[in-house]
Amino acid sequence: MRLSYTSKRDGFVHSLVTTEALSCFQWLNAMGETKMKRTLYALFAAATVALTIGAAPAPFAGNESATGDYIRSNGSHMIINAIKHKNGTTTGAMWFQSTSGQIIIVAVNGLTVSGNTAYIRGIVTYANPNPSLVGFTSFHKVVDNGEGTNEPTDTASFFNDYAVPPADPTAALALNFPIREGNIQVSGN
C-alpha cells in the first residue's frame, strides 16, 4: 500500500510503501544515512497518520484524537497520532527523536481526552540505540492551546517509558513544556 502526505515543513508530497518501512529502517541504520533515516522515520509516522486520520477522515468524525508534529524547546522532535475509535479501541503511533539522535517508535493503544488535553499510552516497538526499551509502556501528554498568533503555545510532556507502568501516570506527566515549533491538535468526541 502506498501512502502520501504533504509536509507542512517543506510543502512537498511524500510517499511511503508501508510494507517496506521496517526493512528500510534496518538498511538505512546499517548504512548510517542519518538524514535519510530522519526522513524515513517522519514518513513512517506520517503514514500512520494517513492510515488512521488523513486517508479516510469521514468514518472517524466525532472520535477523540490527538495529532501533532512539533519540536520541543530542547530541540527534540515528536510526531504523534492517536485516535480512539467508536468501538473503544485506540490506534496510532508516536515517533520521538532526541537531540542526540535516539529514536523511539511507539504503537499507541490508549487515549484519554479531557478538554484540550490528551493523555496517550502505547508500547515501544523500536528504540535505537537502546533496544532494551522495546516492550516498555510509554506515556505522553499534550495540550492544544488553539491556533493563531494570539493563542498560548501548545505544550507537551516528557516522553515517559516504563518497564512496569505506574497505576496512575498523571504525576509523571504533570510537567508540560511549550513547544518551540509545530502544532498539536486535540479533538474530543
N, C-alpha and C positions, 0 to 999 in steps of 0.2 A: 504494500500500500504506500503510495506517495502522498505526503502531506506538504502543504506550502503555507507560509505566513509572510506578512510584510513586517520587517523590522522597524520599530519606532526610532531606533538609533541611526540606521543608515538608509532607510527608505527602500531597500532592495527586497525583492521577493526571494525567499529561501525555500528550498525543498529538501526533503529527507525521506529516504526509504526506511521505514521503521523497523522492518525485519532485519536490516543490516546494521542497525545502530550499534549494538553491543560489540560486534566483531570489529567495527570501525574504531570504536574506543580503544580496544585492545591493540589494534595495529598502530594507531596514532601514538599511543602510550609507548610502545616499543620503539617507534621511530623518533620519539622526543619532539614531535611537532607541536610546540606549545600554543602558538597562535591558532593552528588548525584545530587542536583539541578544544580550545575555548569555544571556537565557532561551532564545532560539532556538539559539544555539551549544550550550548544555547539552543541549537536546532532541536536536540532531543527533548529538552524541556518545552520548547515551543510546540513540538509535535504533540506532546501530551496535552498542552492547552488546546490545540486544534482538535484533538480527538474528543475531549470532554466538553469543550465550550465552543470554540471557534468553528468547528466543522459543521455542527448542526445545532445552533442555538435554540431553535423553536421548541424541541422536546424538553429543554431544561428550564424554560421560562418559569419563574416563581420558585426555583430551588435556591437554597443557600449556596453561596460560592465565595471564594477568595482567590484573587489573581494578582500578580504583580511581577514586575521586572525592575529591580532597583539596586542601587549601590548605597551601602550604609556609610555613615560618617567616617568609619575606619578604612574604607576602600574595598571591603568585601562585597561580592556580587551575589545576589539572590534572585532566583526566579521561582515563583510559586504558582500553583494551580490546584485548587481543590473544589470539588462540587459534591454536595450531598443530594443524592437522587431521591425521588419521591418514595421509593421502596425502603429508604433508610440507609442504604449503603453509601459509602463515600469513596470516590476515586480521585486520582490526580497524582501530581509529583511535585517535589521540591528539589531544587538544584542550588548548591552553595559552592562558591569558590572563595577561599580566603585570600588575603593579600600575599601569603607565602606560596600560593598555588595549590593548597589542599582542596580536593573536590569531593563533595558528598552528594549522592543522589538518594532521595527518599521516596518510597511508594506510599502515597497518602492513603490512610484508611479511617481517618476520623476528622470531623469538622464540627465546631460549635460556633455559631454566630450570635452575638449579642449586640444589637445596635450596629455601630460602625466597627466593631472589634471581632476578629476571627481568631479562634484557637485551633491550630492544625496539628494533627498527630500522624505519624507514619513509621515505617520500618526502613532503616538504612539498607539499601540494596547495593550500593557502590561507595567505596571510600578509598581514596588514593592520596597520600602514600600510607594510610593507616587502615588496611583491610580488616583489622580486628574490630572495627566499628560496625561491620556488616552484621545485621541482625538486631542491632540496638534499636530501641524505641526513641523517636525524635519528636520534640515538641517545639512549636514556634507560634508566636502571637504577632498579629499585625493590626494596625489601626488605620482606617481610611478616614482622613480628615477633610475630604471633599476635593473639589477641583478648583483651579484658578489661583491667581496670584494673591488674592486677599484671604485665602484659606490657610489654616495652620499646616505645617509639613506633616505628611504621613509618617508613622513611626513603626518600628519593628523591634522585636526582642532579639536576644542572642539565639543562636541555633543550639538547642539543648539536646544532647544524646545521652541515653541511659541504658546500661546493661539490664538493670532492674528498674523499671519506671516507677516513679512515686505515685501513690494513690491519688494525690492532688498536686498536679504540676504548676498550679497557678502562682505559687510563691517564686518558683524559678523563672516564671515569665513576667514577674512584676515590673522589671525594668525594661522600658522601651526607649529606643533612641531614634531621633529624627533621621530620616533617610536623606542622603545628600543629592541624589539624582534618581529619577524614575517615578513610578506611580504604583499605588496599591489600590485595588478596588475590592470592597466587601459588599456583598448583597445578601439580605435576609429573604425569607420566603413571603 
